[in-house]
Amino acid sequence: MDRAFKWFAVLTTIGMLVIVIMGAIVTNTGSANGCGASWPLCYGQVIPDQADHKTWIELSHRAVSALLGVMVVALAIWSWIRLPRVRETKMLAVLSVFFIVLQGLLGGAAVIWQQSSFALALHFGFSIISFASVFLLTVVIFEQLHFGEPYLPKLSKGLKFHFYAVTIYTYLVVYSGAFVRHSDSSAGCGTSWPLCNGQWIPPLATPAGVQFIHRIAAAVVFLWLLFLLIKVWRHYRSESLVFGSVLAAFLLVIAQVAAGALVVQTSLNLAFLLLHAFFITCLFGVLCYLFMIASRVKK
């Protein structure tokens, strides 16, 4: 049963990542109105009589999201029963259910309110928290079943602060990226990168300015993680999971920046848009893991 438990947790985590990517497909193919203003039905029907490809994209996203909602609830209940004395398990089980429900309701709100930019941005932001909650729950399950105790690294107060702060800041950068997408500023700098329409600093009160501010915010994440990688390499190499996680975060932010540059240079190519969503979701998951292990250190 423990083996089935672990595999179910892994499958649910992968499914949550798939949901994020499917949501990005919906947004970037213009399929958000694929079912009109009808939710949870599609044009008032379970399966509409007449449907184009955008309808099927939106409908498949809803169907897979509903399936994963059931899986997340099942994983939460299973975790609560199997690991009743683990505080993190209970907290993450509650968070995973709360955010999968909230994510679904915000998706419905975006449809009913005819794709409100605010609701769409919140929807993506909460979707990566939902993924991170399930991912961390899976990590805790593996820790408990393999080692019987949580991983407790030796970290300074300063490094703990950096792990907390970079995670929160990166989450805010995610919203700046969502604002770029949903304010139609993705092409604000044309196909120019790292310059913006041939300028180092474009007018800020324009789509180009919105794109530029997001780039600066993302550059801060890159430099911050580079600093942390050097710091951990120098002082915490013996903590292999800490070093490995920081290294993974740095590699993911490099991939994220590269995908963002290719999105611009290819005039919003769908493949690079999806990679952009994939890398930021994985990066946020790794940072949340660093946040979690930092929270375990009391001194």
C-alpha positions in Angstrom: 0.0 0.0 0.0 2.9 2.4 0.7 4.2 1.8 -2.8 0.8 2.6 -4.3 0.6 5.7 -2.0 3.9 7.0 -3.3 3.1 6.4 -6.9 -0.3 8.0 -6.6 1.3 11.1 -5.0 3.8 11.3 -7.9 1.1 10.8 -10.5 -1.0 13.6 -8.9 2.0 15.9 -8.8 2.6 15.3 -12.5 -1.1 15.8 -13.2 -1.0 19.2 -11.4 1.9 20.2 -13.7 -0.1 19.1 -16.7 -3.0 21.2 -15.6 -0.8 24.3 -15.5 0.4 23.6 -19.0 -3.1 23.0 -20.3 -4.2 26.3 -18.8 -1.3 28.0 -20.6 -2.5 26.3 -23.8 -6.0 27.6 -23.3 -4.7 31.2 -22.7 -2.1 31.2 -25.5 -4.4 29.7 -28.2 -7.2 32.1 -27.5 -9.4 29.3 -26.3 -10.5 30.9 -23.0 -13.9 31.7 -24.5 -14.2 28.2 -26.1 -17.3 27.5 -24.0 -18.7 31.0 -24.1 -19.7 32.5 -20.8 -21.0 29.1 -19.6 -19.5 27.3 -16.5 -19.2 24.5 -15.5 -21.2 23.5 -18.5 -20.0 24.4 -22.0 -22.6 26.5 -23.9 -25.1 25.1 -21.5 -24.3 21.5 -22.3 -22.0 18.8 -20.9 -20.7 18.2 -24.4 -21.8 20.9 -26.9 -23.5 19.9 -30.2 -21.3 22.1 -32.2 -17.7 22.7 -31.2 -14.5 24.0 -32.8 -10.9 23.3 -31.8 -11.0 26.1 -29.2 -14.0 24.6 -27.5 -12.3 21.2 -27.3 -9.2 22.8 -25.8 -11.2 24.5 -23.1 -13.4 21.5 -22.5 -10.5 19.1 -22.1 -8.8 21.5 -19.7 -12.0 21.5 -17.6 -12.3 17.7 -17.7 -8.7 17.1 -16.7 -8.9 19.7 -14.0 -12.0 18.0 -12.5 -10.2 14.7 -12.5 -7.2 16.1 -10.8 -9.5 17.8 -8.3 -10.7 14.4 -7.3 -7.2 13.0 -7.2 -5.9 15.8 -5.0 -8.8 15.3 -2.5 -8.1 11.6 -2.5 -4.4 12.2 -1.9 -5.1 14.6 1.0 -7.4 12.1 2.7 -5.0 9.3 2.2 -2.1 11.4 3.6 -4.2 12.4 6.6 -5.0 8.7 7.3 -1.6 7.3 6.6 0.5 10.0 8.3 -1.7 11.4 11.0 1.1 12.6 13.3 3.0 14.6 10.7 2.1 18.3 11.0 3.4 19.3 7.5 1.3 16.5 6.0 -1.9 17.8 7.5 -1.2 21.4 6.6 -0.2 20.6 3.0 -3.2 18.3 2.6 -5.5 21.2 3.6 -3.7 23.7 1.4 -3.7 21.4 -1.7 -7.5 20.9 -1.4 -8.1 24.6 -0.7 -6.1 25.8 -3.7 -7.4 23.3 -6.2 -10.9 24.3 -5.3 -10.0 28.0 -5.4 -8.2 27.6 -8.7 -11.4 26.0 -10.2 -13.6 28.7 -8.9 -11.4 31.4 -10.2 -11.3 29.7 -13.6 -15.1 29.7 -13.5 -15.1 33.4 -12.5 -12.8 34.3 -15.4 -15.3 32.6 -17.8 -18.4 34.2 -16.3 -16.8 37.6 -16.1 -15.8 37.2 -19.7 -12.1 36.7 -19.1 -11.4 39.4 -16.6 -7.6 40.1 -16.7 -7.6 40.2 -12.9 -9.3 36.9 -12.5 -7.1 35.2 -15.1 -3.9 36.5 -13.4 -5.1 35.2 -10.0 -6.1 31.9 -11.6 -2.5 31.3 -12.9 -1.0 32.5 -9.6 -3.1 30.1 -7.5 -2.6 27.3 -10.0 1.2 27.3 -9.3 0.5 27.4 -5.5 -1.8 24.4 -6.0 0.9 22.6 -7.8 3.5 23.5 -5.2 1.2 22.3 -2.3 0.8 18.8 -4.0 4.5 18.7 -4.8 5.6 19.4 -1.2 3.0 16.9 0.1 4.6 14.3 -2.2 8.1 15.2 -0.9 6.9 14.8 2.7 5.3 11.5 1.9 8.6 10.2 0.5 10.5 11.5 3.5 8.3 9.9 6.0 8.0 6.5 4.2 11.7 6.3 3.4 13.5 7.9 6.3 10.7 8.3 9.0 11.7 11.9 9.7 11.9 15.2 7.9 15.2 16.6 6.5 16.7 19.1 8.9 19.6 21.0 7.4 21.9 23.3 9.2 21.2 26.8 7.9 22.0 30.3 9.2 19.3 32.9 9.9 20.6 34.9 6.9 20.2 32.0 4.5 16.7 31.2 5.9 15.7 34.8 5.2 17.0 34.5 1.6 15.0 31.4 1.0 11.8 32.9 2.4 12.3 36.2 0.5 13.3 34.9 -2.9 10.3 32.5 -2.9 7.9 35.3 -2.1 9.5 37.7 -4.5 9.5 35.1 -7.3 5.8 34.6 -6.7 5.2 38.4 -7.2 7.3 38.2 -10.4 4.9 35.5 -11.6 2.1 38.0 -11.3 4.1 40.6 -13.2 4.4 38.0 -16.0 0.7 37.2 -15.8 0.0 41.0 -16.1 2.2 41.2 -19.2 0.2 38.4 -20.8 -3.3 39.5 -19.9 -2.7 43.2 -20.6 -1.7 42.3 -24.1 1.9 43.5 -23.5 3.7 40.3 -24.6 4.7 41.9 -27.9 5.3 45.3 -26.3 9.0 45.1 -27.2 8.5 43.6 -30.6 11.1 40.9 -31.3 13.8 42.9 -29.5 15.7 41.2 -26.6 17.4 42.1 -24.3 16.7 45.6 -25.6 13.1 46.8 -25.9 12.3 48.1 -29.4 16.0 49.0 -29.6 16.0 51.0 -26.3 17.5 50.2 -23.0 14.7 51.9 -21.1 11.4 52.4 -23.1 8.5 54.7 -22.0 7.1 52.9 -18.9 3.5 53.8 -19.3 3.2 51.7 -22.5 3.0 48.0 -23.3 6.8 48.1 -23.9 7.2 49.5 -20.4 5.1 46.7 -18.8 7.3 44.2 -20.6 10.5 46.0 -19.6 9.5 46.1 -15.9 8.8 42.3 -16.0 12.2 41.7 -17.5 13.9 43.7 -14.8 12.0 41.9 -12.1 13.0 38.5 -13.6 16.6 39.6 -13.9 16.6 40.2 -10.1 15.5 36.6 -9.5 18.4 35.4 -11.8 21.0 37.5 -9.9 19.6 36.6 -6.5 19.7 32.8 -7.3 23.3 33.2 -8.7 24.3 34.9 -5.4 22.6 32.1 -3.4 24.3 29.4 -5.5 27.7 30.9 -4.8 26.9 31.3 -1.1 25.7 27.7 -0.7 28.6 26.4 -2.7 31.0 28.1 -0.4 29.4 27.4 3.0 26.8 24.6 2.6 28.2 22.0 0.2 27.8 19.4 2.9 24.1 19.9 2.8 23.6 18.1 -0.5 19.8 18.6 -0.8 20.1 22.3 -0.1 22.9 22.7 -2.6 21.2 20.5 -5.2 17.9 22.5 -4.8 19.6 25.8 -5.2 21.5 24.5 -8.2 18.2 23.2 -9.7 16.6 26.6 -9.1 19.4 28.4 -10.8 19.3 26.1 -13.8 15.5 26.6 -14.0 15.8 30.3 -13.9 18.3 30.2 -16.8 15.9 28.1 -18.8 13.1 30.5 -17.8 15.0 33.5 -19.1 16.0 31.7 -22.3 12.4 30.6 -22.9 11.2 34.2 -22.3 13.8 35.6 -24.8 12.7 33.0 -27.4 9.0 33.9 -26.8 9.9 37.5 -27.8 12.2 36.7 -30.6 9.8 34.2 -32.2 6.8 36.5 -31.9 5.0 34.5 -29.2 5.7 31.0 -30.5 3.3 28.6 -28.7 6.0 26.0 -27.8 8.2 28.6 -26.1 5.2 30.1 -24.3 4.4 26.7 -22.9 8.1 26.1 -21.9 8.0 29.5 -20.2 5.0 28.4 -18.1 6.6 25.0 -17.4 9.9 26.4 -16.2 8.4 29.0 -13.8 6.1 26.4 -12.3 9.0 24.0 -11.7 11.1 26.9 -10.3 8.4 27.9 -7.9 8.0 24.3 -6.7 11.8 24.1 -6.0 11.8 27.4 -4.2 8.8 26.3 -2.1 10.8 23.3 -1.1 13.7 25.5 0.1 11.1 27.6 1.9 9.7 24.5 3.7 13.1 23.1 4.8 14.1 26.6 6.0 10.9 26.7 8.1 12.0 23.5 9.9 15.2 25.1 11.2 14.4 26.7 14.6 17.8 28.3 15.3 
